């Protein structure tokens, strides 16, 4: 169930979801987007069977799944940092799809990270859709033709399909071991092109590059340490 702090007067919004995924791509992208657009926190999503967990941000307890509204761009953003258990996925998707139907949303867009073997080299971004007619608006994009999609984004796209709500998932190849801000920036770049939303992702890329260098150095040192011959005492 979605609880709003006050009556939300919104019509035909673009609905964005950014949940925990590979490389925390969905969460990072959603957070960066709402900060850049000065989105207001307008509510939260309450789900039965969600583990008793609350987030702490700067000492304040906040809801695990929060809802933001960027009035100027007419964007609704659902975001969460938590790895959400599979048993609540359909309930969350149902609530989001019902909300999108009630508000006659233009589309629902899921932001995701895509796991790849080893380290992503080209930062590929792929899109999938829940209606064939959407393919014309996705020209020039890399469409993932075949395969499987699991979890919350799959449930959201299917629930939207059942209600004839356009649904798109934008996925960027990402590191799975640590937060990948560069992949999040790539996802936002594609989102901006598709819906003509100007998003300056350069700060996110620069921040990601600094973080990535630090993490790769740590990994390199750890591997070098593992290769050292064991010392024999006695």
VOMIDO-488676 format. One line per field, with one value per residue (C-alpha): z, y, x. Coordinates in steps of 0.001 Angstrom, whole numbers, plus 500000, padded with zeros to 6 digits. Example, Ala and Ser with C-alpha at 12.3 -4.5 7.8 and 13.67 -1.06 7.14 Angstrom:
% residues 2
up: c(507800;507140)
north: c(495500;498940)
east: c(512300;513670)
//
This chain:
% residues 234
up: c(500000;499093;501840;500962;503496;501777;498781;495663;492706;489738;486287;483555;485337;484253;486952;487703;489922;491357;493619;494785;491857;490580;491372;493243;489858;490367;493786;492784;489639;491452;494257;491881;489741;492619;494047;490671;490148;493748;494134;497286;499433;499265;500755;501276;500204;502956;502285;504394;505067;504543;507205;510172;508897;508827;507237;509078;507145;509079;512310;511208;510652;507199;505405;503384;500189;499621;497026;495575;493235;490909;490094;487355;485277;486501;487674;490398;491764;493870;495499;498045;499126;500613;498898;498844;499397;496532;498514;498518;494873;493412;496108;495458;491700;492147;494172;491656;488669;490379;491130;487529;486245;488620;487626;483904;483848;480538;481276;484069;483757;485831;486291;486708;486779;484527;485782;483436;483812;484970;484722;482354;479628;477355;479789;477467;478130;477040;477057;477158;476880;477648;474485;470903;469835;472148;469893;467458;470162;471155;467790;468192;471563;472208;472710;474607;472182;474097;477614;481054;483492;487141;490253;490910;487505;485809;488064;487512;483715;483697;486049;483837;480709;482167;482598;479182;480771;478762;480671;479971;481782;481228;482229;482307;482636;486129;488717;491109;493886;494713;493832;490186;489731;486132;485227;487051;484968;481782;482756;483437;480132;478288;480371;479505;475773;475759;477634;476846;480454;480703;483347;484009;484964;484838;488640;489134;486621;488234;491687;490380;488760;492010;493940;491265;491344;495116;494975;492161;494108;497153;495027;493397;496765;498073;495070;495451;499102;498195;495730;498346;499358;502831;505538;507446;511101;513325)
north: c(500000;503466;506042;509726;512449;514651;514449;514114;515966;514466;513353;511442;511335;509376;506749;505741;502842;502517;499518;497530;495700;494666;497427;499269;500863;501383;502953;505214;506393;507119;509000;511093;511877;513044;515156;516809;517498;518652;516034;516175;513103;512611;509170;505598;502113;499737;496002;493060;490439;492924;492194;494559;496967;500729;502786;505330;508440;511074;509650;509715;506600;506570;504181;501373;502229;505941;507921;511244;513742;516100;518564;520495;517343;515513;512543;510050;508147;504978;504145;501796;500825;497500;494127;493301;489640;487770;487067;490762;491462;490879;492972;495917;495584;495457;498684;500509;499301;500251;503718;504129;503090;505416;508405;507453;507327;507953;504991;503079;502868;500471;501321;498260;496931;494010;491442;490531;488083;489800;493570;495564;497073;499061;500032;498737;499842;497731;498311;495945;496766;495252;496398;495820;499310;500824;499492;502397;504953;502969;503205;503638;501883;498438;496174;492929;490549;487278;486107;486133;488940;488125;489855;493086;494717;491626;491751;495496;495183;492271;493969;497064;494951;493459;497023;498170;500644;501164;499661;499895;498545;500279;498093;498972;496481;496910;495696;493414;493631;497316;500340;501301;504997;504951;502359;504469;507475;505414;504405;508032;509111;506701;507774;511402;510649;508633;511156;514395;515008;516996;515260;516328;513058;514309;514793;511214;509892;511787;510593;507045;507121;508194;505482;502876;503604;503208;499928;498498;499371;497576;494524;494578;494660;491863;489682;490396;489432;486165;485289;485587;482228;481179;481803;478780;479241;476885)
east: c(500000;501279;500871;501135;501847;499259;496933;499049;497563;499331;498217;500057;503417;506452;507009;510607;511664;515147;515578;518587;520208;523644;526095;523323;522604;518868;519281;522186;520392;517123;518853;520945;517891;515712;518542;519192;515486;514913;512196;510084;509517;505750;505155;506253;505288;504219;504388;503277;505952;508759;511403;511263;513893;514300;517035;519124;520136;522085;520721;517078;514994;513387;511051;512665;510727;510187;508258;509429;507769;509637;506866;508666;509255;506124;508180;507322;510319;510153;513476;515005;518504;517411;517745;514026;513070;511438;508264;507248;508103;504641;502929;505265;504787;501004;500994;503182;501136;497852;499224;500403;496983;495137;497291;497300;501077;502855;505101;506798;510579;512699;516389;518617;522144;523030;525522;528361;531222;534380;534614;532362;534534;532229;529454;526740;523180;520203;516467;513514;509825;506432;504622;505780;504662;507290;510045;509554;510359;513457;515213;518941;518901;520381;517392;517909;516205;516190;516861;515329;514644;514072;512839;511027;511525;510078;507021;506550;506727;504272;501798;501939;501507;498317;496993;498263;500652;503854;506771;510498;513532;516881;519828;523513;526352;527737;530185;528360;530969;530535;528347;528828;528117;529315;526675;524063;525148;524790;521267;520333;521861;519576;516573;517291;517474;514263;512141;513987;515004;518250;520368;523954;525640;529241;529501;528283;530829;533711;532724;532415;535862;537499;535664;536414;540155;540199;538299;540434;543571;542193;541317;544769;546508;544325;545178;548893;548664;546917;549714;552441;553926;552893;555442;556685;557325;559227)
//
